[in-house]
Amino acid sequence: MTLTFDNAAYGHLLSEFQPKVIATEAEYDRLLLAVEALMFCQDPTPEQTALLELLATLVENYESEHYPMPNASPHEVLAHLMEARKLKQIDLVGILGSKGVVSEVVNGKRGISKAQAKALGEFFHVSPELFI
């Protein structure tokens, strides 16, 4: 079954959340809560997924400007992003591979491959270079 994108439903979501470039900590907190709610939505609609991507981009842009991570290792970057989004290792199995591979990568026992860096970048909406 192919889901179609409903512009009216997306417009309603945009009206409800009113996304814009984040200028204050209060706006950041509000959008971060919205991102978290959308991330844990069971069977999200295409419109919810599009909104999640938009909000996550706004949050990431704010975080990179206001909470820079100087000289962090790829594993530290991954740990920070997981913590910020309240993710567990099991949440990365579909991105990195088996539970064992995820555990080794998260714990710094295994390096992050270019393919994994690309997948992580897409998942977290950040540059894959952060993981290399």
Buried (B, 14 or more C-beta within 10 A) or exposed (E): EEEEEEEEBBEEBBEEBEBEEBEEEEBBEBBBEBBBEBBEEEEBBBBBBBBBEBBBBBBBEBBEEEEEEEEEEBBEBBBBBBEBBEBEBEBBBEBBBEEEBBBBBBEBEBEBBEEBBBBBBEBBBBEBEBBB
